[in-house]
Every structure is written in structure tokens, then in C-alpha cells.
Amino acid sequence: MRGCLKSRNICAGPSRHTRRRFGFGPVNHYIGRMSPNAARLCTLKGDFLYDSDRYVDNQRYDTPSLRQYDGGEGCQVVVPYVLDVSGIKYVCIGRLHGVTAALSTPKGRAFGVLYE
């Protein structure tokens, strides 16, 4: 029973809070775990536009249909979590001196990846 409650609330809690606070729900999920079960639960129960719980590439891609468990059709769009852009504030404290460096570093790296 406890596992069932946990799976029901894994994505519903933050979604309820965001809806109450801002009037609309979140459009993506990032749990920080690369669990296929967590991705499936969030895809089925969260109604998210995309998933950011992947680290394998810098460009977006589609996953095979995770909605098949619910009988629905379609793929889940994945926009990978990129440390250079999303988590740079946690790891680069000593290297970035000022706002200009903090903004130009991720922008330059992201452009370089997309340009290739």
C-alpha cells in the first residue's frame, strides 16, 4: 500500500503546489533519478510536456511510447538535463567572475553543441 501511495504522489505533489500558486501546472519533470519506473509514472500521471531526467545527450529526442501502459499513444519528448546550462550555478563558483562570464559560458557551450 505504501508503494502505491508513493507512486501516486511522486509527481502529483509538486504539480498541485504549482497549480495552486501560479494557476497552471509544471510543463516538465526532473526528479534527479534515471529510473525508468519514475519516468513512466511521471509520464502517465503528470501530464508533462517533456522529461528532463536524462543526461545522455545535449539535444532533445523522443522516447518510445511510455503511455502504452495506460493504453494511450504517443512518445515522451526528452530535453536532457545539461550540467553546463542547468546546474552550472552549483559547480562553477570559482571559475566564473561576474555576470558576463556566468551568462556567456553556458550560452557559448550550448551554441557550440547545436552548431556542430
N, C-alpha and C positions, 0 to 999 in steps of 0.2 A: 504494500500500500504506500509506503513512504517513497519508493522509487517512482510510482505513478504520480504522486503529488509533485515530486521534484521535476519530472519531465513536463508536467503541465505548467509549472511556474518558471521554467528556465528562461523563457522569452516573454512571458506574459507580464511579469512584474515591471521590468523597465518600460515596456510598451504602455502599460496602464498609467504609469507615472508621467511619461512624456505626453500622452494624450491629455491628461488632466491639466498639465502645466502649460502646454503650448497649443492645444487644440487639435493636434494631429500626432500620429504615431511615428516612430523612427522608420527610416527607409532602408537601413541595413543593420546587420548584426555583426558584432565582433566579440567573441567570448574569450579568446586567448588560448583556446584548445583546438587542436586539429582533429577532433573526434568526428568520425562520420556520423555517429548517432546524434551528436549535438547539432550538426549541420542539418540532418534530416528533421529533427524536432523543430528547429527554428524555421526551416522551410515550410513545414506543414502547419505549424501553429502561429507563426509570427506574421505572415503576410508581408514579408520584407521584399523590397525590390532587388536587393543584391546582398551578397555574403562577402565579408572581408576577413574571414578566418583562414585564409590560405597564405602561404609565403613562397610559393614555387615560382612565381614569375612576376614581372612588373607590369604586364598588360592584362587587360580583362579577358575572360574567356567564359564559356558556358560549360556547366557540368551536365552529366547525364541526368535524366529525369529523376529527381528525388521525390517528386509528387506522385509517383506510381504507387506509393504506399497508401495514399489517400484516394486513389482511383482517378486522380486528375492527370492532366497532360502538361507538358512544358518543361523547360530547363531552368535551372537557377543560374543567374548571372553572377560571376565571381569577379570582384575587384580586389586583387590581392593587397594585403597589408604590406606596405613598403616602409621599411625602417628608416630609410633616408628622408622620407617625407612625413610619415605619420608619427614615428617615435623618435625623431631627431632631438627633441627637447630633453629626452631622458639620457642620451648617451654622449652628446657633443658639447658639454658645458664649457670645457677648456679651449676648444678649437674655434668657437665662434665668438668673435669680438664685435658686438654691436648688432643692430637691427639689420643693416645691409647684408652682412655676412650670413646672418640667420635666415634671411629670405632668399638670397641668391644661391646658396649651396643646394637646397633641395630642388629649386626651380631649374638650375643648370643640370643637375643629375637626371631629373625626370625628363627634361627636354632631350638630353643625350641618349637616353634609352629609347624614347619614341622616335628620334631622328634616325637611329640605326635601322 
